[in-house]
Amino acid sequence: MEKYTVRNKIRKLRFQNNEMTQEQLAEKAGVTRQTIIAIESAKYSPSLELAFRIALAFGVPLGDVFSYDPEDESNQIINK
């Protein structure tokens, strides 16, 4: 059975944008810093609306921030 993972480039984009802090991104996206931390560390997948707001904060298309990749479940068990 395949499992899908939402991946992101938030950390990379923050540093490419004048070393934007997590707090600054949170303010632009209208969420808490804790939410940005959870998304950036892939512990939480944002809603579609929030994903668009994050992309808008960086001024890039959604696909430049987030990707949705299938992973083989057996590989996940090995990698944990």
Distance bins in CASP14 RR format, pairs under 12 A and 6 or more apart:
PFRMAT RR
TARGET T0000
AUTHOR 0000-0000-0000
RMODE 2
METHOD distances of the structure
MODEL  1
1 70 0 0 0 0 0 1 0 0 0 0 0
1 71 0 0 0 0 0 1 0 0 0 0 0
1 72 0 0 0 0 1 0 0 0 0 0 0
1 73 1 0 1 0 0 0 0 0 0 0 0
1 74 0 0 0 0 1 0 0 0 0 0 0
1 76 0 0 0 0 0 1 0 0 0 0 0
1 77 0 0 0 0 0 1 0 0 0 0 0
2 68 0 0 0 0 0 1 0 0 0 0 0
2 69 0 0 0 0 0 1 0 0 0 0 0
2 70 1 0 1 0 0 0 0 0 0 0 0
2 71 1 0 0 1 0 0 0 0 0 0 0
2 72 1 0 0 1 0 0 0 0 0 0 0
2 73 1 0 0 1 0 0 0 0 0 0 0
2 74 0 0 0 0 0 1 0 0 0 0 0
2 75 0 0 0 0 0 1 0 0 0 0 0
2 76 0 0 0 0 0 1 0 0 0 0 0
3 68 0 0 0 0 0 1 0 0 0 0 0
3 69 0 0 0 0 1 0 0 0 0 0 0
3 70 1 0 0 1 0 0 0 0 0 0 0
3 71 1 0 1 0 0 0 0 0 0 0 0
3 72 1 0 0 1 0 0 0 0 0 0 0
3 73 1 0 1 0 0 0 0 0 0 0 0
3 74 0 0 0 0 0 1 0 0 0 0 0
3 75 0 0 0 0 1 0 0 0 0 0 0
3 76 1 0 0 1 0 0 0 0 0 0 0
3 77 0 0 0 0 0 1 0 0 0 0 0
3 79 0 0 0 0 0 1 0 0 0 0 0
4 45 0 0 0 0 1 0 0 0 0 0 0
4 66 0 0 0 0 0 1 0 0 0 0 0
4 67 0 0 0 0 0 1 0 0 0 0 0
4 68 1 0 1 0 0 0 0 0 0 0 0
4 69 1 0 0 1 0 0 0 0 0 0 0
4 70 1 0 1 0 0 0 0 0 0 0 0
4 71 1 0 0 1 0 0 0 0 0 0 0
4 72 0 0 0 0 0 1 0 0 0 0 0
4 73 0 0 0 0 0 1 0 0 0 0 0
4 76 0 0 0 0 0 1 0 0 0 0 0
5 42 1 0 0 1 0 0 0 0 0 0 0
5 43 0 0 0 0 0 1 0 0 0 0 0
5 45 0 0 0 0 1 0 0 0 0 0 0
5 66 0 0 0 0 0 1 0 0 0 0 0
5 67 0 0 0 0 1 0 0 0 0 0 0
5 68 1 0 0 1 0 0 0 0 0 0 0
5 69 1 0 1 0 0 0 0 0 0 0 0
5 70 1 0 0 1 0 0 0 0 0 0 0
5 71 1 0 1 0 0 0 0 0 0 0 0
5 72 0 0 0 0 0 1 0 0 0 0 0
5 73 0 0 0 0 0 1 0 0 0 0 0
5 75 0 0 0 0 0 1 0 0 0 0 0
5 76 0 0 0 0 1 0 0 0 0 0 0
5 79 0 0 0 0 0 1 0 0 0 0 0
6 38 0 0 0 0 0 1 0 0 0 0 0
6 39 0 0 0 0 1 0 0 0 0 0 0
6 40 0 0 0 0 0 1 0 0 0 0 0
6 41 0 0 0 0 0 1 0 0 0 0 0
6 42 1 0 0 1 0 0 0 0 0 0 0
6 43 0 0 0 0 0 1 0 0 0 0 0
6 44 0 0 0 0 1 0 0 0 0 0 0
6 45 1 0 1 0 0 0 0 0 0 0 0
6 46 1 0 0 1 0 0 0 0 0 0 0
6 47 0 0 0 0 0 1 0 0 0 0 0
6 48 0 0 0 0 0 1 0 0 0 0 0
6 50 0 0 0 0 0 1 0 0 0 0 0
6 51 0 0 0 0 1 0 0 0 0 0 0
6 54 0 0 0 0 0 1 0 0 0 0 0
6 62 0 0 0 0 0 1 0 0 0 0 0
6 63 0 0 0 0 0 1 0 0 0 0 0
6 65 0 0 0 0 0 1 0 0 0 0 0
6 66 1 0 1 0 0 0 0 0 0 0 0
6 67 1 0 0 1 0 0 0 0 0 0 0
6 68 1 0 1 0 0 0 0 0 0 0 0
6 69 0 0 0 0 1 0 0 0 0 0 0
6 70 0 0 0 0 0 1 0 0 0 0 0
6 71 0 0 0 0 0 1 0 0 0 0 0
7 39 0 0 0 0 0 1 0 0 0 0 0
7 40 0 0 0 0 0 1 0 0 0 0 0
7 41 0 0 0 0 0 1 0 0 0 0 0
7 42 1 0 0 1 0 0 0 0 0 0 0
7 45 0 0 0 0 1 0 0 0 0 0 0
7 51 0 0 0 0 0 1 0 0 0 0 0
7 63 0 0 0 0 0 1 0 0 0 0 0
7 65 0 0 0 0 1 0 0 0 0 0 0
7 66 1 0 0 1 0 0 0 0 0 0 0
7 67 1 0 1 0 0 0 0 0 0 0 0
7 68 1 0 0 1 0 0 0 0 0 0 0
7 69 1 0 1 0 0 0 0 0 0 0 0
7 70 0 0 0 0 0 1 0 0 0 0 0
7 71 0 0 0 0 1 0 0 0 0 0 0
8 14 0 0 0 0 0 1 0 0 0 0 0
8 25 0 0 0 0 0 1 0 0 0 0 0
8 36 0 0 0 0 0 1 0 0 0 0 0
8 38 0 0 0 0 0 1 0 0 0 0 0
8 39 1 0 0 1 0 0 0 0 0 0 0
8 40 1 0 0 1 0 0 0 0 0 0 0
8 41 0 0 0 0 1 0 0 0 0 0 0
8 42 1 0 0 1 0 0 0 0 0 0 0
8 43 0 0 0 0 0 1 0 0 0 0 0
8 44 0 0 0 0 0 1 0 0 0 0 0
8 45 0 0 0 0 1 0 0 0 0 0 0
8 46 0 0 0 0 1 0 0 0 0 0 0
8 50 0 0 0 0 0 1 0 0 0 0 0
8 51 0 0 0 0 1 0 0 0 0 0 0
8 54 0 0 0 0 1 0 0 0 0 0 0
8 55 0 0 0 0 0 1 0 0 0 0 0
8 58 0 0 0 0 0 1 0 0 0 0 0
8 60 0 0 0 0 0 1 0 0 0 0 0
8 62 0 0 0 0 0 1 0 0 0 0 0
8 63 0 0 0 0 1 0 0 0 0 0 0
8 64 0 0 0 0 0 1 0 0 0 0 0
8 65 1 0 1 0 0 0 0 0 0 0 0
8 66 1 0 1 0 0 0 0 0 0 0 0
8 67 1 0 0 1 0 0 0 0 0 0 0
8 68 0 0 0 0 0 1 0 0 0 0 0
8 69 0 0 0 0 0 1 0 0 0 0 0
9 15 0 0 0 0 0 1 0 0 0 0 0
9 16 0 0 0 0 1 0 0 0 0 0 0
9 17 0 0 0 0 0 1 0 0 0 0 0
9 39 0 0 0 0 0 1 0 0 0 0 0
9 40 0 0 0 0 1 0 0 0 0 0 0
9 42 0 0 0 0 0 1 0 0 0 0 0
9 54 0 0 0 0 0 1 0 0 0 0 0
9 55 0 0 0 0 0 1 0 0 0 0 0
9 58 0 0 0 0 1 0 0 0 0 0 0
9 60 0 0 0 0 1 0 0 0 0 0 0
9 61 0 0 0 0 0 1 0 0 0 0 0
9 62 0 0 0 0 0 1 0 0 0 0 0
9 63 0 0 0 0 1 0 0 0 0 0 0
9 64 1 0 0 1 0 0 0 0 0 0 0
9 65 1 0 1 0 0 0 0 0 0 0 0
9 66 1 0 0 1 0 0 0 0 0 0 0
9 67 0 0 0 0 1 0 0 0 0 0 0
10 16 0 0 0 0 0 1 0 0 0 0 0
10 17 0 0 0 0 0 1 0 0 0 0 0
10 20 0 0 0 0 1 0 0 0 0 0 0
10 21 0 0 0 0 0 1 0 0 0 0 0
10 22 0 0 0 0 1 0 0 0 0 0 0
10 25 1 0 0 1 0 0 0 0 0 0 0
10 26 0 0 0 0 0 1 0 0 0 0 0
10 28 0 0 0 0 0 1 0 0 0 0 0
10 29 0 0 0 0 0 1 0 0 0 0 0
10 35 0 0 0 0 0 1 0 0 0 0 0
10 36 1 0 0 1 0 0 0 0 0 0 0
10 37 0 0 0 0 1 0 0 0 0 0 0
10 38 0 0 0 0 0 1 0 0 0 0 0
10 39 1 0 0 1 0 0 0 0 0 0 0
10 40 1 0 1 0 0 0 0 0 0 0 0
10 41 0 0 0 0 1 0 0 0 0 0 0
10 42 0 0 0 0 1 0 0 0 0 0 0
10 44 0 0 0 0 0 1 0 0 0 0 0
10 46 0 0 0 0 1 0 0 0 0 0 0
10 50 0 0 0 0 0 1 0 0 0 0 0
10 51 0 0 0 0 0 1 0 0 0 0 0
10 54 1 0 0 1 0 0 0 0 0 0 0
10 55 0 0 0 0 1 0 0 0 0 0 0
10 57 0 0 0 0 1 0 0 0 0 0 0
10 58 0 0 0 0 1 0 0 0 0 0 0
10 60 0 0 0 0 0 1 0 0 0 0 0
10 64 0 0 0 0 0 1 0 0 0 0 0
10 65 1 0 0 1 0 0 0 0 0 0 0
10 66 0 0 0 0 1 0 0 0 0 0 0
10 67 0 0 0 0 0 1 0 0 0 0 0
11 17 0 0 0 0 0 1 0 0 0 0 0
11 19 0 0 0 0 0 1 0 0 0 0 0
11 20 0 0 0 0 0 1 0 0 0 0 0
11 21 0 0 0 0 0 1 0 0 0 0 0
11 22 0 0 0 0 1 0 0 0 0 0 0
11 25 0 0 0 0 0 1 0 0 0 0 0
11 36 0 0 0 0 0 1 0 0 0 0 0
11 37 0 0 0 0 0 1 0 0 0 0 0
11 39 0 0 0 0 0 1 0 0 0 0 0
11 40 1 0 1 0 0 0 0 0 0 0 0
11 41 0 0 0 0 1 0 0 0 0 0 0
11 42 0 0 0 0 0 1 0 0 0 0 0
11 58 0 0 0 0 0 1 0 0 0 0 0
11 65 0 0 0 0 0 1 0 0 0 0 0
12 19 0 0 0 0 0 1 0 0 0 0 0
12 20 0 0 0 0 0 1 0 0 0 0 0
12 40 0 0 0 0 0 1 0 0 0 0 0
12 58 0 0 0 0 0 1 0 0 0 0 0
12 60 0 0 0 0 0 1 0 0 0 0 0
12 64 0 0 0 0 0 1 0 0 0 0 0
12 65 0 0 0 0 1 0 0 0 0 0 0
13 19 0 0 0 0 0 1 0 0 0 0 0
13 20 1 0 0 1 0 0 0 0 0 0 0
13 22 0 0 0 0 0 1 0 0 0 0 0
13 24 0 0 0 0 0 1 0 0 0 0 0
13 25 0 0 0 0 1 0 0 0 0 0 0
13 28 0 0 0 0 0 1 0 0 0 0 0
13 36 0 0 0 0 0 1 0 0 0 0 0
13 40 0 0 0 0 1 0 0 0 0 0 0
13 54 0 0 0 0 1 0 0 0 0 0 0
13 55 0 0 0 0 1 0 0 0 0 0 0
13 56 0 0 0 0 0 1 0 0 0 0 0
13 57 0 0 0 0 1 0 0 0 0 0 0
13 58 1 0 1 0 0 0 0 0 0 0 0
13 59 0 0 0 0 1 0 0 0 0 0 0
13 60 1 0 0 1 0 0 0 0 0 0 0
13 61 0 0 0 0 0 1 0 0 0 0 0
13 63 0 0 0 0 0 1 0 0 0 0 0
13 64 1 0 0 1 0 0 0 0 0 0 0
13 65 1 0 0 1 0 0 0 0 0 0 0
13 66 0 0 0 0 0 1 0 0 0 0 0
14 20 1 0 1 0 0 0 0 0 0 0 0
14 21 1 0 0 1 0 0 0 0 0 0 0
14 22 1 0 0 1 0 0 0 0 0 0 0
14 23 0 0 0 0 0 1 0 0 0 0 0
14 24 0 0 0 0 1 0 0 0 0 0 0
14 25 1 0 0 1 0 0 0 0 0 0 0
14 26 0 0 0 0 0 1 0 0 0 0 0
14 28 0 0 0 0 0 1 0 0 0 0 0
14 29 0 0 0 0 0 1 0 0 0 0 0
14 36 0 0 0 0 1 0 0 0 0 0 0
14 37 0 0 0 0 0 1 0 0 0 0 0
14 39 0 0 0 0 0 1 0 0 0 0 0
14 40 0 0 0 0 1 0 0 0 0 0 0
14 54 0 0 0 0 0 1 0 0 0 0 0
14 57 0 0 0 0 1 0 0 0 0 0 0
14 58 0 0 0 0 1 0 0 0 0 0 0
14 65 0 0 0 0 0 1 0 0 0 0 0
15 21 0 0 0 0 0 1 0 0 0 0 0
15 22 0 0 0 0 0 1 0 0 0 0 0
15 25 0 0 0 0 0 1 0 0 0 0 0
15 40 0 0 0 0 0 1 0 0 0 0 0
15 58 0 0 0 0 0 1 0 0 0 0 0
16 58 0 0 0 0 1 0 0 0 0 0 0
16 59 0 0 0 0 0 1 0 0 0 0 0
16 60 0 0 0 0 1 0 0 0 0 0 0
16 64 0 0 0 0 0 1 0 0 0 0 0
16 65 0 0 0 0 0 1 0 0 0 0 0
17 24 0 0 0 0 1 0 0 0 0 0 0
17 25 0 0 0 0 1 0 0 0 0 0 0
17 28 0 0 0 0 0 1 0 0 0 0 0
17 54 0 0 0 0 0 1 0 0 0 0 0
17 57 0 0 0 0 1 0 0 0 0 0 0
17 58 1 0 0 1 0 0 0 0 0 0 0
17 59 0 0 0 0 1 0 0 0 0 0 0
17 60 0 0 0 0 1 0 0 0 0 0 0
17 64 0 0 0 0 0 1 0 0 0 0 0
17 65 0 0 0 0 0 1 0 0 0 0 0
18 24 0 0 0 0 1 0 0 0 0 0 0
18 25 0 0 0 0 0 1 0 0 0 0 0
18 58 0 0 0 0 0 1 0 0 0 0 0
19 25 0 0 0 0 0 1 0 0 0 0 0
20 26 0 0 0 0 0 1 0 0 0 0 0
20 27 0 0 0 0 0 1 0 0 0 0 0
20 28 0 0 0 0 1 0 0 0 0 0 0
20 29 0 0 0 0 0 1 0 0 0 0 0
20 33 0 0 0 0 0 1 0 0 0 0 0
20 36 0 0 0 0 0 1 0 0 0 0 0
20 40 0 0 0 0 0 1 0 0 0 0 0
20 54 0 0 0 0 0 1 0 0 0 0 0
20 57 0 0 0 0 1 0 0 0 0 0 0
20 58 0 0 0 0 1 0 0 0 0 0 0
20 59 0 0 0 0 0 1 0 0 0 0 0
21 27 0 0 0 0 1 0 0 0 0 0 0
21 28 0 0 0 0 0 1 0 0 0 0 0
21 33 0 0 0 0 1 0 0 0 0 0 0
21 36 0 0 0 0 1 0 0 0 0 0 0
21 37 0 0 0 0 0 1 0 0 0 0 0
21 40 0 0 0 0 0 1 0 0 0 0 0
22 28 0 0 0 0 0 1 0 0 0 0 0
22 29 0 0 0 0 0 1 0 0 0 0 0
22 31 0 0 0 0 0 1 0 0 0 0 0
22 32 0 0 0 0 1 0 0 0 0 0 0
22 33 1 0 1 0 0 0 0 0 0 0 0
22 34 0 0 0 0 1 0 0 0 0 0 0
22 35 0 0 0 0 1 0 0 0 0 0 0
22 36 1 0 1 0 0 0 0 0 0 0 0
22 37 1 0 1 0 0 0 0 0 0 0 0
22 38 0 0 0 0 0 1 0 0 0 0 0
22 39 0 0 0 0 1 0 0 0 0 0 0
22 40 1 0 0 1 0 0 0 0 0 0 0
22 41 0 0 0 0 0 1 0 0 0 0 0
22 54 0 0 0 0 0 1 0 0 0 0 0
22 57 0 0 0 0 0 1 0 0 0 0 0
23 29 0 0 0 0 0 1 0 0 0 0 0
23 30 0 0 0 0 0 1 0 0 0 0 0
23 31 0 0 0 0 0 1 0 0 0 0 0
23 32 0 0 0 0 1 0 0 0 0 0 0
23 33 1 0 1 0 0 0 0 0 0 0 0
23 34 0 0 0 0 0 1 0 0 0 0 0
23 35 0 0 0 0 0 1 0 0 0 0 0
23 36 0 0 0 0 1 0 0 0 0 0 0
23 37 0 0 0 0 0 1 0 0 0 0 0
24 30 0 0 0 0 0 1 0 0 0 0 0
24 31 0 0 0 0 0 1 0 0 0 0 0
24 33 0 0 0 0 1 0 0 0 0 0 0
24 36 0 0 0 0 1 0 0 0 0 0 0
24 54 0 0 0 0 0 1 0 0 0 0 0
24 57 0 0 0 0 1 0 0 0 0 0 0
24 58 0 0 0 0 0 1 0 0 0 0 0
25 31 0 0 0 0 1 0 0 0 0 0 0
25 32 0 0 0 0 0 1 0 0 0 0 0
25 33 0 0 0 0 1 0 0 0 0 0 0
25 35 0 0 0 0 1 0 0 0 0 0 0
25 36 1 0 1 0 0 0 0 0 0 0 0
25 37 0 0 0 0 0 1 0 0 0 0 0
25 39 0 0 0 0 1 0 0 0 0 0 0
25 40 0 0 0 0 1 0 0 0 0 0 0
25 46 0 0 0 0 0 1 0 0 0 0 0
25 50 0 0 0 0 0 1 0 0 0 0 0
25 53 0 0 0 0 1 0 0 0 0 0 0
25 54 1 0 0 1 0 0 0 0 0 0 0
25 55 0 0 0 0 0 1 0 0 0 0 0
25 56 0 0 0 0 0 1 0 0 0 0 0
25 57 1 0 1 0 0 0 0 0 0 0 0
25 58 0 0 0 0 1 0 0 0 0 0 0
25 59 0 0 0 0 0 1 0 0 0 0 0
25 65 0 0 0 0 0 1 0 0 0 0 0
26 32 1 0 1 0 0 0 0 0 0 0 0
26 33 1 0 1 0 0 0 0 0 0 0 0
26 34 0 0 0 0 1 0 0 0 0 0 0
26 35 1 0 0 1 0 0 0 0 0 0 0
26 36 1 0 1 0 0 0 0 0 0 0 0
26 37 0 0 0 0 1 0 0 0 0 0 0
26 38 0 0 0 0 0 1 0 0 0 0 0
26 39 0 0 0 0 1 0 0 0 0 0 0
26 40 0 0 0 0 0 1 0 0 0 0 0
26 46 0 0 0 0 0 1 0 0 0 0 0
26 50 0 0 0 0 0 1 0 0 0 0 0
26 53 0 0 0 0 0 1 0 0 0 0 0
26 54 0 0 0 0 1 0 0 0 0 0 0
26 57 0 0 0 0 1 0 0 0 0 0 0
27 33 0 0 0 0 1 0 0 0 0 0 0
27 35 0 0 0 0 0 1 0 0 0 0 0
27 36 0 0 0 0 1 0 0 0 0 0 0
27 53 0 0 0 0 0 1 0 0 0 0 0
27 54 0 0 0 0 0 1 0 0 0 0 0
27 57 0 0 0 0 1 0 0 0 0 0 0
28 36 0 0 0 0 1 0 0 0 0 0 0
28 50 0 0 0 0 0 1 0 0 0 0 0
28 53 1 0 0 1 0 0 0 0 0 0 0
28 54 0 0 0 0 1 0 0 0 0 0 0
28 55 0 0 0 0 0 1 0 0 0 0 0
28 56 1 0 0 1 0 0 0 0 0 0 0
28 57 1 1 0 0 0 0 0 0 0 0 0
28 58 0 0 0 0 1 0 0 0 0 0 0
28 59 0 0 0 0 1 0 0 0 0 0 0
29 35 0 0 0 0 1 0 0 0 0 0 0
29 36 1 0 0 1 0 0 0 0 0 0 0
29 39 0 0 0 0 1 0 0 0 0 0 0
29 40 0 0 0 0 0 1 0 0 0 0 0
29 46 0 0 0 0 1 0 0 0 0 0 0
29 47 0 0 0 0 0 1 0 0 0 0 0
29 49 0 0 0 0 1 0 0 0 0 0 0
29 50 1 0 0 1 0 0 0 0 0 0 0
29 51 0 0 0 0 1 0 0 0 0 0 0
29 52 0 0 0 0 1 0 0 0 0 0 0
29 53 1 0 1 0 0 0 0 0 0 0 0
29 54 1 0 1 0 0 0 0 0 0 0 0
29 55 0 0 0 0 1 0 0 0 0 0 0
29 56 0 0 0 0 1 0 0 0 0 0 0
29 57 1 0 1 0 0 0 0 0 0 0 0
29 58 0 0 0 0 1 0 0 0 0 0 0
29 59 0 0 0 0 0 1 0 0 0 0 0
29 65 0 0 0 0 0 1 0 0 0 0 0
30 36 0 0 0 0 1 0 0 0 0 0 0
30 46 0 0 0 0 0 1 0 0 0 0 0
30 49 0 0 0 0 0 1 0 0 0 0 0
30 50 0 0 0 0 1 0 0 0 0 0 0
30 53 1 0 0 1 0 0 0 0 0 0 0
30 54 0 0 0 0 1 0 0 0 0 0 0
30 56 0 0 0 0 0 1 0 0 0 0 0
30 57 0 0 0 0 1 0 0 0 0 0 0
31 37 0 0 0 0 0 1 0 0 0 0 0
31 38 0 0 0 0 1 0 0 0 0 0 0
31 39 0 0 0 0 1 0 0 0 0 0 0
31 40 0 0 0 0 0 1 0 0 0 0 0
31 44 0 0 0 0 0 1 0 0 0 0 0
31 46 0 0 0 0 1 0 0 0 0 0 0
31 47 0 0 0 0 0 1 0 0 0 0 0
31 49 0 0 0 0 0 1 0 0 0 0 0
31 50 1 0 0 1 0 0 0 0 0 0 0
31 51 0 0 0 0 0 1 0 0 0 0 0
31 53 0 0 0 0 1 0 0 0 0 0 0
31 54 0 0 0 0 1 0 0 0 0 0 0
31 57 0 0 0 0 0 1 0 0 0 0 0
32 38 0 0 0 0 1 0 0 0 0 0 0
32 39 0 0 0 0 0 1 0 0 0 0 0
32 44 0 0 0 0 0 1 0 0 0 0 0
32 50 0 0 0 0 0 1 0 0 0 0 0
33 39 0 0 0 0 0 1 0 0 0 0 0
33 40 0 0 0 0 0 1 0 0 0 0 0
34 40 0 0 0 0 0 1 0 0 0 0 0
34 41 0 0 0 0 0 1 0 0 0 0 0
34 43 0 0 0 0 0 1 0 0 0 0 0
34 44 0 0 0 0 1 0 0 0 0 0 0
35 41 0 0 0 0 0 1 0 0 0 0 0
35 43 0 0 0 0 0 1 0 0 0 0 0
35 44 1 0 0 1 0 0 0 0 0 0 0
35 45 0 0 0 0 0 1 0 0 0 0 0
35 46 1 0 0 1 0 0 0 0 0 0 0
35 47 0 0 0 0 0 1 0 0 0 0 0
35 50 1 0 0 1 0 0 0 0 0 0 0
35 51 0 0 0 0 0 1 0 0 0 0 0
35 53 0 0 0 0 0 1 0 0 0 0 0
35 54 0 0 0 0 1 0 0 0 0 0 0
36 43 0 0 0 0 0 1 0 0 0 0 0
36 44 0 0 0 0 1 0 0 0 0 0 0
36 46 0 0 0 0 1 0 0 0 0 0 0
36 50 0 0 0 0 1 0 0 0 0 0 0
36 53 0 0 0 0 0 1 0 0 0 0 0
36 54 0 0 0 0 1 0 0 0 0 0 0
36 57 0 0 0 0 1 0 0 0 0 0 0
37 43 0 0 0 0 1 0 0 0 0 0 0
37 44 0 0 0 0 1 0 0 0 0 0 0
38 44 1 1 0 0 0 0 0 0 0 0 0
38 45 0 0 0 0 1 0 0 0 0 0 0
38 46 0 0 0 0 1 0 0 0 0 0 0
38 50 0 0 0 0 0 1 0 0 0 0 0
39 45 1 0 0 1 0 0 0 0 0 0 0
39 46 1 0 1 0 0 0 0 0 0 0 0
39 47 0 0 0 0 0 1 0 0 0 0 0
39 50 1 0 0 1 0 0 0 0 0 0 0
39 51 0 0 0 0 1 0 0 0 0 0 0
39 53 0 0 0 0 0 1 0 0 0 0 0
39 54 1 0 0 1 0 0 0 0 0 0 0
39 65 0 0 0 0 1 0 0 0 0 0 0
39 66 0 0 0 0 1 0 0 0 0 0 0
40 46 0 0 0 0 0 1 0 0 0 0 0
40 54 0 0 0 0 1 0 0 0 0 0 0
40 65 0 0 0 0 0 1 0 0 0 0 0
40 66 0 0 0 0 0 1 0 0 0 0 0
42 66 0 0 0 0 0 1 0 0 0 0 0
42 67 0 0 0 0 0 1 0 0 0 0 0
42 69 0 0 0 0 0 1 0 0 0 0 0
42 71 0 0 0 0 0 1 0 0 0 0 0
44 50 0 0 0 0 1 0 0 0 0 0 0
44 51 0 0 0 0 0 1 0 0 0 0 0
45 51 0 0 0 0 1 0 0 0 0 0 0
45 54 0 0 0 0 0 1 0 0 0 0 0
45 66 0 0 0 0 1 0 0 0 0 0 0
45 67 0 0 0 0 0 1 0 0 0 0 0
45 68 0 0 0 0 1 0 0 0 0 0 0
46 52 0 0 0 0 1 0 0 0 0 0 0
46 53 0 0 0 0 1 0 0 0 0 0 0
46 54 1 0 0 1 0 0 0 0 0 0 0
46 55 0 0 0 0 0 1 0 0 0 0 0
46 57 0 0 0 0 0 1 0 0 0 0 0
46 62 0 0 0 0 0 1 0 0 0 0 0
46 65 0 0 0 0 1 0 0 0 0 0 0
46 66 1 0 0 1 0 0 0 0 0 0 0
46 68 0 0 0 0 0 1 0 0 0 0 0
47 53 0 0 0 0 1 0 0 0 0 0 0
47 54 0 0 0 0 0 1 0 0 0 0 0
47 66 0 0 0 0 0 1 0 0 0 0 0
48 54 0 0 0 0 0 1 0 0 0 0 0
48 55 0 0 0 0 0 1 0 0 0 0 0
48 62 0 0 0 0 1 0 0 0 0 0 0
48 66 0 0 0 0 1 0 0 0 0 0 0
48 68 0 0 0 0 0 1 0 0 0 0 0
49 55 0 0 0 0 0 1 0 0 0 0 0
49 56 0 0 0 0 0 1 0 0 0 0 0
49 62 0 0 0 0 0 1 0 0 0 0 0
50 56 0 0 0 0 0 1 0 0 0 0 0
50 57 0 0 0 0 0 1 0 0 0 0 0
50 62 0 0 0 0 0 1 0 0 0 0 0
50 65 0 0 0 0 0 1 0 0 0 0 0
50 66 0 0 0 0 0 1 0 0 0 0 0
51 57 0 0 0 0 0 1 0 0 0 0 0
51 58 0 0 0 0 0 1 0 0 0 0 0
51 60 0 0 0 0 0 1 0 0 0 0 0
51 61 0 0 0 0 0 1 0 0 0 0 0
51 62 1 0 0 1 0 0 0 0 0 0 0
51 63 0 0 0 0 1 0 0 0 0 0 0
51 64 0 0 0 0 0 1 0 0 0 0 0
51 65 1 0 0 1 0 0 0 0 0 0 0
51 66 1 0 1 0 0 0 0 0 0 0 0
51 67 0 0 0 0 0 1 0 0 0 0 0
51 68 0 0 0 0 0 1 0 0 0 0 0
52 58 0 0 0 0 0 1 0 0 0 0 0
52 59 0 0 0 0 0 1 0 0 0 0 0
52 60 0 0 0 0 0 1 0 0 0 0 0
52 61 0 0 0 0 1 0 0 0 0 0 0
52 62 1 0 1 0 0 0 0 0 0 0 0
52 63 0 0 0 0 0 1 0 0 0 0 0
52 65 0 0 0 0 1 0 0 0 0 0 0
52 66 0 0 0 0 1 0 0 0 0 0 0
53 59 0 0 0 0 0 1 0 0 0 0 0
53 62 0 0 0 0 0 1 0 0 0 0 0
53 65 0 0 0 0 0 1 0 0 0 0 0
53 66 0 0 0 0 0 1 0 0 0 0 0
54 60 0 0 0 0 1 0 0 0 0 0 0
54 61 0 0 0 0 0 1 0 0 0 0 0
54 62 0 0 0 0 1 0 0 0 0 0 0
54 63 0 0 0 0 0 1 0 0 0 0 0
54 64 0 0 0 0 0 1 0 0 0 0 0
54 65 1 0 1 0 0 0 0 0 0 0 0
54 66 0 0 0 0 1 0 0 0 0 0 0
55 61 1 0 0 1 0 0 0 0 0 0 0
55 62 1 0 1 0 0 0 0 0 0 0 0
55 63 1 0 0 1 0 0 0 0 0 0 0
55 64 1 0 0 1 0 0 0 0 0 0 0
55 65 1 0 1 0 0 0 0 0 0 0 0
55 66 1 0 0 1 0 0 0 0 0 0 0
56 62 0 0 0 0 1 0 0 0 0 0 0
56 64 0 0 0 0 0 1 0 0 0 0 0
56 65 0 0 0 0 1 0 0 0 0 0 0
57 65 0 0 0 0 1 0 0 0 0 0 0
58 64 1 0 0 1 0 0 0 0 0 0 0
58 65 1 0 0 1 0 0 0 0 0 0 0
58 66 0 0 0 0 0 1 0 0 0 0 0
59 65 0 0 0 0 1 0 0 0 0 0 0
60 66 0 0 0 0 0 1 0 0 0 0 0
61 67 0 0 0 0 0 1 0 0 0 0 0
62 68 0 0 0 0 0 1 0 0 0 0 0
69 75 0 0 0 0 0 1 0 0 0 0 0
69 76 0 0 0 0 0 1 0 0 0 0 0
70 76 0 0 0 0 0 1 0 0 0 0 0
71 77 0 0 0 0 0 1 0 0 0 0 0
71 78 0 0 0 0 0 1 0 0 0 0 0
71 79 0 0 0 0 1 0 0 0 0 0 0
71 80 0 0 0 0 0 1 0 0 0 0 0
72 78 0 0 0 0 1 0 0 0 0 0 0
72 79 0 0 0 0 0 1 0 0 0 0 0
73 79 0 0 0 0 0 1 0 0 0 0 0
73 80 0 0 0 0 0 1 0 0 0 0 0
74 80 0 0 0 0 0 1 0 0 0 0 0
END
